[in-house]
Amino acid sequence: MNINIEETVKGMFSELLDIDCAKIKNDLLLIEDLAIDSFGFAELSFIVKEKFNFEISTEDTQGIKTVNDLICYIKNNLGRE
């Protein structure tokens, strides 16, 4: 799978939040800066499953605080079953 994970994740946030992709910075906090609530995170998890073919475990959601955390999580879990 040859995709740019960072660009894909920023595109996911752009679609989900209806904001310009250029405004999505790696250090933005999901809750405080992007106002991602539990419903938004559920949507995000669904999009991750759709685009990357794996699910974010419930336990792991607590450790994902920034855009970069999600990028790193996807990179570290891509291809694992």
Backbone as CSV, one residue per row, in Angstrom:
resi,resn,N_x,N_y,N_z,CA_x,CA_y,CA_z,C_x,C_y,C_z
1,MET,0.852,-1.180,0.000,0.000,0.000,0.000,0.892,1.235,0.000
2,ASN,0.868,1.974,-1.070,1.738,3.129,-1.201,0.905,4.409,-1.126
3,ILE,0.602,4.823,0.090,-0.177,6.043,0.282,0.553,6.929,1.273
4,ASN,0.312,8.213,1.196,0.873,9.137,2.155,-0.082,9.202,3.338
5,ILE,0.308,8.580,4.428,-0.578,8.481,5.593,-0.900,9.865,6.156
6,GLU,0.121,10.715,6.251,-0.106,12.048,6.814,-1.126,12.826,5.990
7,GLU,-0.971,12.825,4.672,-1.925,13.533,3.807,-3.322,12.922,3.921
8,THR,-3.389,11.601,3.980,-4.684,10.923,4.077,-5.391,11.285,5.383
9,VAL,-4.638,11.278,6.500,-5.233,11.615,7.804,-5.712,13.065,7.811
10,LYS,-4.905,13.956,7.285,-5.326,15.365,7.242,-6.559,15.533,6.351
11,GLY,-6.628,14.771,5.285,-7.808,14.789,4.426,-9.040,14.272,5.152
12,MET,-8.842,13.260,5.997,-9.960,12.721,6.783,-10.513,13.798,7.716
13,PHE,-9.616,14.511,8.415,-10.063,15.585,9.311,-10.727,16.701,8.523
14,SER,-10.179,17.019,7.358,-10.734,18.070,6.521,-12.173,17.743,6.126
15,GLU,-12.396,16.492,5.697,-13.753,16.059,5.329,-14.681,16.039,6.532
16,LEU,-14.189,15.459,7.626,-15.015,15.306,8.823,-15.440,16.655,9.400
17,LEU,-14.519,17.607,9.397,-14.768,18.899,10.040,-15.117,20.011,9.053
18,ASP,-15.072,19.690,7.755,-15.380,20.650,6.700,-14.508,21.905,6.812
19,ILE,-13.183,21.676,6.937,-12.237,22.786,6.954,-11.112,22.488,5.964
20,ASP,-10.400,23.529,5.583,-9.308,23.410,4.617,-8.219,22.490,5.156
21,CYS,-7.779,21.584,4.332,-6.748,20.618,4.696,-5.468,21.313,5.174
22,ALA,-5.160,22.469,4.612,-3.947,23.206,4.979,-3.985,23.690,6.428
23,LYS,-5.176,23.774,6.999,-5.312,24.231,8.390,-5.111,23.101,9.397
24,ILE,-5.025,21.871,8.920,-4.834,20.728,9.809,-3.332,20.560,10.051
25,LYS,-2.902,20.899,11.247,-1.488,20.800,11.627,-1.295,19.593,12.547
26,ASN,-0.111,19.011,12.487,0.178,17.798,13.253,0.030,17.970,14.760
27,ASP,0.302,19.175,15.258,0.281,19.372,16.708,-1.088,19.781,17.254
28,LEU,-2.099,19.846,16.405,-3.437,20.210,16.888,-3.999,19.113,17.785
29,LEU,-4.585,19.540,18.893,-5.228,18.607,19.820,-6.621,18.261,19.296
30,LEU,-6.958,16.978,19.322,-8.239,16.536,18.759,-9.420,17.147,19.497
31,ILE,-9.390,17.113,20.819,-10.540,17.605,21.592,-10.520,19.130,21.687
32,GLU,-9.400,19.678,22.159,-9.334,21.108,22.437,-9.316,21.966,21.172
33,ASP,-8.519,21.586,20.178,-8.374,22.417,18.976,-9.383,22.092,17.878
34,LEU,-9.688,20.811,17.712,-10.560,20.402,16.606,-11.978,20.049,17.054
35,ALA,-12.223,20.109,18.355,-13.558,19.840,18.921,-14.098,18.467,18.526
36,ILE,-13.201,17.461,18.506,-13.627,16.093,18.235,-14.196,15.522,19.530
37,ASP,-15.481,15.226,19.530,-16.107,14.615,20.707,-16.170,13.101,20.507
38,SER,-16.832,12.406,21.402,-16.873,10.946,21.293,-17.555,10.499,19.997
39,PHE,-18.570,11.227,19.564,-19.229,10.900,18.304,-18.274,11.130,17.132
40,GLY,-17.555,12.246,17.169,-16.587,12.546,16.123,-15.476,11.512,16.069
41,PHE,-15.060,11.036,17.241,-14.009,10.026,17.271,-14.528,8.705,16.721
42,ALA,-15.796,8.397,16.971,-16.394,7.183,16.405,-16.419,7.283,14.888
43,GLU,-16.772,8.450,14.361,-16.753,8.662,12.913,-15.343,8.511,12.358
44,LEU,-14.378,9.089,13.075,-12.985,9.007,12.668,-12.515,7.555,12.638
45,SER,-12.901,6.792,13.641,-12.538,5.374,13.700,-13.111,4.616,12.508
46,PHE,-14.336,4.952,12.137,-14.974,4.323,10.982,-14.200,4.653,9.701
47,ILE,-13.786,5.916,9.564,-13.043,6.332,8.381,-11.687,5.624,8.324
48,VAL,-11.021,5.481,9.487,-9.740,4.760,9.540,-9.934,3.326,9.073
49,LYS,-11.000,2.686,9.539,-11.274,1.304,9.124,-11.504,1.231,7.616
50,GLU,-12.238,2.192,7.098,-12.547,2.233,5.667,-11.290,2.462,4.819
51,LYS,-10.434,3.394,5.234,-9.263,3.766,4.431,-8.048,2.875,4.657
52,PHE,-7.887,2.366,5.895,-6.672,1.626,6.230,-6.923,0.161,6.593
53,ASN,-8.196,-0.226,6.639,-8.582,-1.618,6.844,-8.184,-2.202,8.209
54,PHE,-8.222,-1.379,9.256,-8.090,-1.887,10.621,-8.820,-0.942,11.561
55,GLU,-9.128,-1.439,12.745,-9.880,-0.647,13.711,-8.970,-0.108,14.801
56,ILE,-9.305,1.068,15.305,-8.603,1.623,16.460,-9.237,0.976,17.688
57,SER,-8.428,0.302,18.487,-8.986,-0.353,19.680,-9.433,0.700,20.689
58,THR,-10.440,0.360,21.457,-10.986,1.274,22.452,-9.912,1.706,23.442
59,GLU,-9.059,0.768,23.841,-7.996,1.100,24.796,-7.031,2.129,24.211
60,ASP,-6.771,2.033,22.914,-5.802,2.913,22.269,-6.319,4.336,22.056
61,THR,-7.618,4.525,22.071,-8.162,5.861,21.818,-7.694,6.859,22.878
62,GLN,-7.469,6.404,24.095,-7.032,7.301,25.174,-5.669,7.925,24.884
63,GLY,-4.823,7.228,24.122,-3.489,7.726,23.838,-3.401,8.615,22.608
64,ILE,-4.496,8.763,21.911,-4.492,9.571,20.685,-5.050,10.949,21.018
65,LYS,-4.134,11.891,21.209,-4.520,13.241,21.640,-4.361,14.294,20.545
66,THR,-3.446,14.040,19.599,-3.164,15.029,18.542,-3.312,14.381,17.162
67,VAL,-3.296,15.222,16.145,-3.321,14.725,14.769,-2.118,13.812,14.550
68,ASN,-0.952,14.229,15.035,0.260,13.431,14.862,0.164,12.084,15.583
69,ASP,-0.489,12.058,16.752,-0.688,10.780,17.457,-1.439,9.800,16.575
70,LEU,-2.467,10.290,15.883,-3.246,9.408,15.005,-2.403,8.947,13.817
71,ILE,-1.610,9.852,13.250,-0.732,9.491,12.132,0.231,8.388,12.575
72,CYS,0.873,8.573,13.723,1.828,7.580,14.240,1.138,6.261,14.558
73,TYR,-0.058,6.339,15.130,-0.811,5.125,15.453,-1.084,4.321,14.181
74,ILE,-1.520,5.006,13.141,-1.813,4.323,11.870,-0.527,3.709,11.283
75,LYS,0.556,4.485,11.276,1.828,3.967,10.755,2.272,2.723,11.511
76,ASN,2.104,2.736,12.839,2.546,1.622,13.670,1.646,0.394,13.566
77,ASN,0.410,0.588,13.162,-0.549,-0.525,13.133,-0.941,-0.988,11.744
78,LEU,-0.504,-0.263,10.726,-0.855,-0.611,9.362,-0.288,-1.991,8.999
79,GLY,-1.132,-2.847,8.503,-0.682,-4.170,8.095,-0.737,-5.236,9.172
80,ARG,-1.018,-4.824,10.404,-1.161,-5.810,11.487,-2.561,-6.386,11.468
81,GLU,-2.667,-7.617,11.816,-4.003,-8.251,11.880,-4.229,-8.789,13.256
